[in-house]
């Protein structure tokens, strides 16, 4: 059985998706830090402002299954945005993630018009523009994906754009139980 609040892999929903995103331009392999710095700038982040920002808490995944080496993130609508699509296009070609990137791109393309309305005007310290919070979330998701892979964890993103926990759990259980 799976976690109490989960959603399956995006592959379970892919056949219902009609909206196809543009083909990504795979990025050549470079160091994780260099890749993430480039992505930070591409999303509109300001390194000078990031340097002035107070440190926060350590991010925790929604669920951890240590014996499987698996981290689970349940992705509600705020994770399916135009910024997230941009961040996925910046992933290195050989990055190993615990979810199907093509399916996730299709989901983001399908739901981004709804997701882009979430925090549409909210800036952050390091992304100081309307919608900066969405760009920051896309960046944080990318950091988790790349850091988990680099440290030997399999990060699974469970699609839940409908914000329905039961449906999310069924998706996860169907894929991993």
N, C-alpha and C positions, 0 to 999 in steps of 0.2 A: 504494500500500500504506500501511497505517497503522502506528502505533507497536507496539513489541514487547509491551507490556503494556497492553492496552486493552479496552474493552468498548463496545458500541454505545450509541446513544441509547436511553433508556427506551421510545421508541415501538415498538421491535421486540417488546417483551414485553407491551405493554398489552392485547392481545386475550386473554391468558391470565389477566388479573387479574379476580377476582370481588369483592374487598373494596373498596367505594367509600367514600372519606372524605367527611366533611361538606363542603358547599359553602363555599369560602373567602369571607371578607369582604374584598373588595379595599380597599386602603388608598389614601387620597388622596395625590397627589404632594406630597412635601415633600423637603427637603434630605436627601442621603444620610446625613450625620452625624446629623441629628435622627432619621431613620428607624432607623438602627443603634443609637443610644442608647436609643430606645424599645423596640426588640427586646431589647437587652441586659437592660433592666429586666424586661420581660415574661417572659423566660426565667429570671429569678431572680438575675441578676448584680448584684453590689454595686459601684457606681462608686467608693465610698470605698475598697474593697479593691483595685480595679483600679488606682487611683492609687498604691498602695504596691507594686505588683508590678514586679519587675525586667523590663526589656525583653528580648525574646527575639530569635531569629533571624528573618530575613525569610522568610515562607512562600514556598515554591516549588511550582508546579503539578507534577503527575505528568509531564506532557508539554507541550511547546510546539511548535507548527507556525507559525513566524513568517510564512512566505509566505501562509498562510491567515488570519493574525490570530487564531489559535485557541489557547486554553489547554484542556488536557484534564485532568480529574480523574476517576480511577477510584474509584467509590464502592462500597466493600465494606459489609458488614452494619451496621457501626457508624454509617453515615450514614443509615440508615433507621430512625428512632426517632420517638417521640411528640414529642420536642423539635423534631425537624426538620420535622414536620408543622406545628407551631405557628409555626415561623419562616417557612415558605412562605406561610402565611396573612397574614403581616405585610408581604409584598412590595408595593411600589407597583404600581398598576394598569398603568402604562406602562413598567415595567422590562423591558428587552430582555435575555433570556438565551439561551444557545445550546442549550437543551434544552426539551422540552415540559413545562411546569409541571404540566399536568393529568395527564399520564402519570407524572411523577415523584411527584406526590401519591398516585396509586393504588398505585405501588410502595411508597412509605413506609407507607401504610395496610396493605398486605398483609404487609410484613416487620417492622413495628415491634414486634410481640410478641417476635420473636427479637432484634432490634436493641436493645430496651430492656433486655435482660439483660446486654449488653456494658457493662462498667464501671458496673454498677448501684449500687455503693456508693461509688464514688470521687469525692471532692470535688476542687475546684481552689481556688486562692487567691481568684479572683474570683467563683466559683460555689461557695460554701462549704456544700454540702449533699450528702447521698448522691445520686449520679447527676449531680452537677455537671459531671463531665467530658463527659457526653452533651450537656448544655445548652451547654457551651462549644464543642463540636464543631459543633453546629447554628448557633451564632452565627458561628463562624469560616467555615463554609460560606456563610452569608448575606453576610458581609463580602466574601468572594471574588466571589460572584455580582454584588453591587452595584458593587464597585470595578472589576471587569473591564468591566462594561457602561459605567460612567461614563468609563473610559479607552480605550474603543474596541476592546476585545478581545471575542471571542466565547468564553465559557467553556462548554465542553461537559461535562456530567456523564454519565459512562458507568456505567450501572447494573451492579453486580457483586455483588448480595447473596448469591449462591451462593459467593462467594470463589473463583471459577474463572477464572483469567487467560486461558485459551484461549477460553472462552466469551465473556468480555468483549472480547477482541480481535476475534472473529468478529462480534460485535454492532457494534463500531465500524467495522470494514471494510465490513460490509453497508450501513451508513448513509452513510459518507463516502468510500469508495474509488471 
